[in-house]
Amino acid sequence: MRPPAKALLVVVAAGVCASCTPRGVGATGVGVTEHGHPVGFLHVCDESIDGVTLYAQDYEAEVEDEAMAEAGSWVAPHPVHGTAQWQLDTTSDWDDAAEAVTLSEDEVYAMYGWTDTNSASTDHVTFTQEDLQDLRPEQVLWGDPGRVTSLKEFNDESCDGR
């Protein structure tokens, strides 16, 4: 007996949609240095990540496509396996695609890691400048909704369930 055309279409569409979203292979976090500078953290559990993008949320945008504006982007000096960190507001060994990032107090940011082929990404972290002011060095804000843990806990727990 032949399956109904609608059922077959749903099964095919589900398979196609599943391949549209990059596979989650790790986590992204944010913290501060001992001098209060913002720091990005990656923990890649599987595969590798080539870079990271930071977006600023614009709540006044009338068009959904304009609601997120790129605020910064970094390319790793080599594909990231395991853990990595870099300072967001200064140039580093990561290739900064723009000038060093200056975070604004009135913005909400989202940051995630990606691959050149768009085959994988890390879970994003959402944060504000105020969130960073509440952190101490060696603390990481990660996940969405965000949770604060030590850097060790971020590295120990962010791959759980993958």
Secondary structure, 3 states (H helix, E strand, C coil): CCCCHHHHHHHHHHHHHHHHCCEEEEEEEEEECCCCCEEEEEEEEEEEEEEEEEEEECCCCCCHHHCEEEEEEEEEEEEEEEEEEEECCCCCCCEECCCCCCCCCCCEEEEEEECCCCCEEEECEEEEHHHHHCCCCCEEEECCCCEEEEHHHHHHHCCCCC
